[in-house]
């Protein structure tokens, strides 16, 4: 559309400039230029109509959704380290910018203002550090609030409004932790948790859909995330839920006396095996295939997967965390070490307490105390496709002289000082007790 609208304008300007210079254009060129100019005008008109239609459709969304007279909160539950989006479903037509407010609990005195008016906006989610403040992990796009890599501390109320303090729409967000998660390997006969039913409420797990098979052409794995939910007739009426009298366990709609039972219920992850064929790719030409066969027969290594590979050198004995490019915790992600498949049934965190190499619930690959034997290429699968590789080399860490200002040096000095103080205090108390004991014995004899 931009090219079609731009070309006629450029020709029209050239034609006007030629007339100013006193040159005579050929009749055919004039006709062609006029036809092109008319075609461009028609295209511009159609573009304006389509643009107006798109804007009108966008405005109709807010016209159809009337803001409630009494602010309500929609319940939404997520797992930690996930990225979620909260749309501002209603607002007056005259409001062109919205401000999001975060409040930990209803009626709390501390309120965090989330706005990008001052340039506080996250553009690249890859630069986000786990555990950082929510002010460094959000962005507002088309009136919607996006929180990257949510943490348990992000649970609370999110309200869409204006800078003046007018409120339009609210959410009750429950971010459930992954530290206490329960894992069930269905291939090994393990089962998910049974529902619990009390006198005034019941607790159960609501599972999401199965992910795609994380590998293709070979045996892969599927994962299903389950979050804790509670059903009760005593929920707070100010909170709206998808199902009647059903909300997530960490919701503020749950009465305080029921919240303790909800905290003891753990999120769940179910894992099972799967197989899926790979998408057919274009076969290489016969000449290329013949050359590759000859090279393979000469004794060289077979071809590595044709994926972007990064080379990385890591010091010996240090911990390493590898992330799959553009992968989110809810995606199906798998890891291979050269030709070794790192299946979650063996390498998922928590399977073994003494694990040195493991995969966490955020799909990151962890290697503790890197050894020389860890060298190789680590391949990453995302949504059933091989997408990237990391060529890891291990080297000795270069020795450098410590300075008094180094954090390690300060920590060691503090530890030594505390140790000397404790030893001196023990030594002094022992001698003081002995002196007191002698004085008591001498006074008793006299």
Secondary structure, 3 states (H helix, E strand, C coil): CHHHHHHHHHHHHHHHHHHHCCCCCCHHHHHHHHHHHHHHHHHHHHHHHHHHHHHHHHHHHHHHCCCCCCCCEEEEEEECCCCEEECCCCCCCCCCCCEEEEECCCCCCCEEEECCCCCCCCCCHHHCCCCCCHHHCEEEECCEEEECCCCHHHCEEEEEECCCCCEEEEEEEEEECCCCCEEEEHHHCCCCCCCEECCCEEEEEEECCCCCCCCCCCCEEEEEEEEEEEEECCCCCCEECCCCCEEECCCCCCCHHHHHHHHHCCCEEEEEEECCCCCCCCCCCHHHHHHHHHHHHCCCCCCCCCCEEEEEEEECCCCEEECCCCCCCCCCEEEEECCEEECHHHHECCCCCCCCEEECCCCCEEECCCCHHHCEEEEEEECCEEEEEEEEEEECCCCCCCCCCCHHHHHHHHHHHHHHHHHHHHHHHHHHHHHHHHHHHHHHHC
